[in-house]
Amino acid sequence: MNVIEVESLADTHFHLRQREDIMSALIRYALEGGTDVLGIMPNLKMPIVNARSVTTYRDVAARLVPLGRAMRFIPFVMITEDTTEEDIDECVSAGIVDGKVYPYLRTTMSEHGVKHYGKILHIIKYCGTVGMKCHFHPEHPSPIFTNRDAEFCFLPLMRLFLEESEAIIVWEHGTDARCIPHWEDMATSGRFFVTLTAHHLATNEDKTFGDVLATCKPPIKTESDRQALIHLVGRDYPWVMAGTDCAWHPRERKHVLSGQCACGDFIPFALSLYAHALEGLLFTPAGVQIFVNFTSRNARRLHKLPASSKPIRLANEPCKIFFSYPVGLEEGLPFWAGQMLNWKIIE
């Protein structure tokens, strides 16, 4: 059995939801899954669009961390077409320096997302002057662009924001390999970063066809896309980092009697899934270091966070994913329910 030591996962993209029983359970699963940093997303039923609501949400989350456990939260405010410079100033004064832009109706709870990106250019520019990082769910809001192409078609908008502002720009949950040369070019600015999920690195659209528990936005792409993303991680770029986009939904939102299932994958075993997807790195010291950079250090550097709170031991040993997990008073149906992972966390 091969055992390696890595660092705690710095998960820059996590959907913590809102009910405290659910939040408490999700925090506990994140800790058990090897995570000590959570970037908590603001697209709730009532979107988090100002400093007061962000601070309240972060404080509730902090109160729910089990005693004796270390968990840091990266608070996010939602940037919309109605966001003002005063809103941004209040956030920065409160220590909130990460804003998230969602495209209108392209993902869960994006009814307050952006339809006309030209209307937020002045705010992105302002963010660049006051130190607010701007994170994007990069799918074009126009329904003319299909799910398969919506991410690729977002590239001109992202270049606009990067070139017309001094803001730090983060392309969240990258999936489309056609974007990689453009990411590499934009990264020469020193202000451009990309996050990659574990599930987009672990599987492809053919293997997940018909699986409601693997239905997510942006959608999982082809095997060629997956292989290209794994190769990108292997290049050890400091601007490429993990972000799970872990998004729990109750059973009735995934297994619907009518309509469409909710998009989003529930992954309470994040570090193990990253290890499974990237295990080609884990058999040499140099590869393990690349894995640690991707899953921990690159994000800590970007967000000015302390080093990993503790080492994590991963064993190259089969581990079966549970079919369901209790989440407060609800049930959590995980990505890859019942399947086997090649790596697990050991004490």
C-alpha positions in Angstrom: 0.0 0.0 0.0 1.4 3.4 -1.1 0.9 6.1 1.5 1.7 9.7 0.8 1.6 12.9 2.9 -0.1 16.0 1.4 -1.7 19.2 2.7 -5.2 20.0 3.6 -7.4 21.0 0.6 -8.0 24.7 0.1 -11.4 24.6 -1.6 -12.0 28.0 -3.1 -15.5 27.1 -4.4 -18.1 25.5 -2.2 -21.9 25.8 -1.9 -22.7 25.9 1.9 -26.4 26.5 1.5 -28.4 28.3 4.2 -30.2 26.1 6.8 -27.9 25.7 9.8 -28.4 21.9 10.1 -27.4 21.6 6.5 -24.5 24.0 6.8 -23.2 22.2 9.9 -23.3 18.8 8.1 -21.5 20.1 5.0 -18.8 21.7 7.1 -18.2 18.4 8.9 -18.0 16.5 5.7 -15.6 19.0 4.3 -13.4 18.6 7.3 -13.6 14.8 7.1 -12.8 15.0 3.4 -9.5 16.8 4.1 -10.5 20.4 3.7 -9.5 23.4 5.9 -10.5 26.3 3.6 -13.9 26.9 2.0 -14.8 29.7 -0.4 -18.5 30.0 0.3 -20.7 31.0 -2.7 -23.3 33.8 -2.5 -26.0 32.5 -4.8 -28.6 31.6 -2.1 -32.3 31.9 -2.4 -31.8 35.4 -1.3 -28.5 36.3 -2.9 -25.8 37.8 -0.8 -25.2 41.1 -2.4 -23.9 43.4 0.4 -21.3 43.5 3.2 -23.8 43.0 6.0 -25.3 39.8 4.5 -21.8 38.4 3.6 -20.6 39.0 7.2 -23.6 37.5 8.7 -23.3 34.4 6.5 -19.6 34.0 7.3 -20.2 34.4 11.0 -22.9 31.7 11.1 -20.6 29.4 9.2 -17.7 30.0 11.6 -20.0 29.3 14.6 -20.8 25.9 13.2 -17.2 24.7 12.9 -16.7 21.8 15.5 -14.7 22.7 18.5 -11.0 21.9 18.1 -11.2 21.8 14.3 -9.6 24.4 11.9 -11.6 25.8 9.1 -11.2 29.2 7.3 -13.8 30.7 5.1 -13.3 32.9 2.1 -16.5 35.1 2.0 -17.9 36.1 -1.4 -20.3 38.8 -2.4 -22.5 38.5 -5.5 -21.8 41.1 -8.1 -24.9 42.0 -10.2 -25.9 44.7 -12.6 -27.2 46.6 -9.6 -23.9 46.5 -7.6 -22.6 50.0 -6.8 -19.1 51.3 -5.9 -20.5 51.9 -2.4 -21.4 48.2 -2.1 -17.8 47.3 -3.0 -16.3 49.8 -0.6 -18.4 48.5 2.3 -17.3 44.9 1.5 -13.6 45.8 1.2 -13.8 47.7 4.5 -15.2 44.6 6.1 -12.4 42.4 4.7 -14.5 40.9 1.9 -12.3 41.0 -1.2 -13.9 38.3 -3.4 -16.9 39.0 -5.7 -18.7 36.4 -7.8 -20.4 37.0 -11.1 -23.1 34.6 -12.3 -24.6 34.4 -15.8 -28.4 34.8 -15.8 -30.2 31.5 -15.6 -27.2 29.4 -16.6 -26.9 27.6 -13.2 -28.7 27.0 -9.9 -30.2 30.2 -8.3 -28.9 32.5 -10.9 -32.1 34.5 -11.4 -30.1 37.5 -10.2 -27.3 36.8 -12.5 -26.0 39.1 -15.2 -27.7 39.4 -18.6 -25.7 42.4 -20.0 -22.1 42.2 -19.1 -21.4 45.7 -20.4 -23.3 47.0 -17.5 -20.8 45.6 -15.0 -17.6 46.7 -16.7 -17.4 49.9 -14.6 -17.7 47.8 -11.4 -15.1 45.3 -12.5 -12.8 48.3 -13.2 -13.5 49.7 -9.8 -12.8 46.3 -8.1 -9.4 46.5 -9.6 -8.7 49.8 -8.0 -9.7 48.7 -4.4 -8.4 45.1 -4.3 -11.6 43.1 -4.9 -10.9 39.9 -6.8 -13.5 39.1 -9.5 -14.6 35.4 -9.9 -16.8 34.4 -12.8 -19.0 31.5 -13.6 -17.9 31.6 -17.2 -20.8 30.6 -19.4 -22.4 33.0 -21.8 -25.9 34.0 -20.7 -27.4 33.9 -24.2 -29.5 30.8 -24.7 -28.3 30.8 -28.3 -25.1 29.3 -27.1 -25.5 25.6 -26.2 -24.4 24.1 -22.9 -21.5 22.5 -24.7 -20.2 25.8 -26.1 -21.3 28.4 -23.5 -18.0 28.3 -21.6 -15.8 28.6 -24.8 -18.1 31.5 -26.0 -17.4 33.4 -22.7 -13.7 34.0 -23.7 -14.2 37.4 -25.4 -16.0 38.7 -22.3 -13.3 37.5 -20.0 -10.6 39.1 -22.1 -12.6 42.3 -22.0 -12.6 42.4 -18.2 -9.0 41.4 -18.0 -7.8 43.9 -20.6 -10.0 46.9 -19.5 -9.4 46.6 -15.8 -6.6 46.0 -13.3 -8.7 43.4 -11.4 -7.6 39.9 -10.5 -9.8 37.7 -12.5 -10.7 34.1 -11.6 -12.2 31.7 -14.2 -14.1 29.2 -12.0 -14.5 25.5 -12.7 -12.9 25.3 -16.1 -14.0 22.4 -18.3 -13.4 23.1 -22.0 -10.0 22.3 -23.4 -10.4 24.7 -26.2 -10.0 27.4 -23.6 -6.6 26.3 -22.4 -4.4 28.2 -24.8 -6.4 31.3 -24.1 -6.0 30.8 -20.3 -2.2 30.4 -20.7 -2.1 33.6 -22.7 -4.3 35.6 -20.2 -2.2 34.2 -17.3 0.8 36.1 -18.6 -0.9 39.2 -17.2 -0.2 37.9 -13.7 -3.9 38.6 -12.8 -5.6 35.6 -14.2 -6.4 32.4 -12.4 -8.4 29.2 -13.1 -10.0 26.7 -10.7 -10.7 23.0 -11.7 -13.2 20.7 -10.0 -12.5 17.1 -9.1 -15.4 15.7 -11.0 -14.4 17.3 -14.3 -11.0 15.8 -13.9 -12.3 12.4 -12.9 -14.8 11.4 -15.7 -16.3 12.4 -19.0 -19.7 13.0 -20.6 -20.0 9.5 -22.1 -19.5 7.7 -18.7 -21.9 10.0 -16.9 -24.6 10.0 -19.6 -28.0 9.6 -17.9 -26.6 10.0 -14.3 -28.6 12.7 -12.5 -25.9 12.7 -9.8 -23.4 13.9 -12.3 -25.6 16.6 -13.8 -23.8 19.9 -13.2 -23.0 23.3 -14.7 -20.9 23.7 -16.6 -21.5 20.2 -17.9 -18.9 17.5 -17.8 -17.1 17.4 -21.2 -15.4 14.8 -23.4 -12.5 12.5 -22.5 -10.2 14.7 -24.6 -11.2 17.7 -22.5 -10.6 15.7 -19.3 -7.1 14.5 -20.4 -6.2 18.0 -21.4 -7.2 19.4 -18.0 -5.2 16.7 -16.2 -2.2 17.7 -18.4 -2.7 21.3 -17.5 -2.5 20.5 -13.8 0.7 18.6 -14.5 2.3 21.7 -15.8 2.4 23.0 -12.3 1.2 26.5 -13.2 0.8 28.7 -10.0 -2.5 30.1 -11.5 -4.3 26.8 -11.7 -5.9 25.5 -8.4 -8.6 23.3 -7.0 -12.2 24.4 -6.4 -14.7 21.6 -6.0 -18.0 23.4 -6.7 -19.5 21.0 -4.2 -23.2 21.6 -4.5 -25.5 19.6 -2.3 -29.2 19.2 -3.4 -31.9 17.2 -1.6 -33.0 13.9 -3.1 -36.2 15.4 -4.5 -34.3 18.0 -6.4 -32.1 15.4 -8.1 -34.6 12.6 -8.6 -37.6 14.7 -9.9 -41.0 13.4 -10.9 -41.3 16.1 -13.5 -39.0 18.8 -14.9 -35.2 18.8 -14.8 -33.0 17.7 -12.0 -31.0 20.3 -10.1 -27.4 20.9 -11.4 -24.6 20.3 -9.0 -22.5 17.5 -7.6 -22.3 16.7 -3.9 -18.7 15.6 -3.1 -18.0 15.0 0.6 -14.7 13.2 -0.2 -13.0 16.0 -2.1 -9.3 15.3 -1.6 -9.7 11.6 -2.2 -11.5 12.3 -5.5 -8.8 14.7 -6.6 -6.2 12.0 -5.7 -8.2 9.5 -7.7 -8.4 11.8 -10.8 -4.8 12.9 -10.6 -3.2 9.7 -9.3 -0.6 9.7 -12.1 1.1 12.5 -10.1 1.2 10.6 -6.8 3.9 8.0 -7.4 6.9 10.4 -7.5 8.0 13.1 -5.0 7.9 15.7 -7.8 4.4 14.7 -8.8 3.2 14.8 -5.1 4.5 18.3 -4.9 2.5 19.4 -8.0 -0.6 17.8 -6.4 0.0 19.8 -3.2 0.5 23.0 -5.1 -2.7 22.5 -7.1 -4.9 21.4 -4.1 -3.5 23.7 -1.4 -0.6 26.1 -1.9 -1.7 28.0 -5.1 -5.0 29.0 -3.5 -3.4 30.0 -0.2 -1.0 32.2 -2.1 -3.7 33.9 -4.1 -6.0 34.5 -1.1 -3.2 35.3 1.4 -4.1 32.4 3.7 -1.9 30.6 6.3 -0.3 27.3 5.5 -2.2 24.1 5.7 -3.5 23.4 9.2 -2.3 19.8 9.2 -0.8 17.2 7.0 -3.1 14.7 5.4 -2.2 11.0 4.8 -3.6 9.5 1.6 -3.4 5.7 1.1 -3.5 4.1 -2.4 -6.3 1.7 -1.2 -9.8 1.1 -2.6 -12.6 3.0 -0.9 -16.3 2.7 -1.8 -18.4 5.8 -1.8 -21.5 5.6 0.3 -24.9 5.6 -1.5 -26.1 8.5 0.6 -25.0 10.8 3.4 -27.2 12.4 6.1 -27.2 16.2 5.7 -29.0 17.7 8.6 -32.6 16.5 8.4 -32.2 15.7 4.7 -30.3 13.2 2.6 -27.2 13.7 0.4 -26.8 11.7 -2.7 -23.1 11.9 -3.7 -21.4 12.1 -7.1 -20.3 8.5 -8.0 -22.6 6.9 -5.4 -21.5 3.3 -4.8 -18.4 3.5 -7.0 -14.8 3.0 -5.9 -12.1 5.5 -5.3 -8.4 4.5 -5.5 -7.3 6.7 -2.6 -8.6 7.4 0.9 -7.6 9.5 3.8 -6.1 7.6 6.8 -5.3 8.8 10.3 
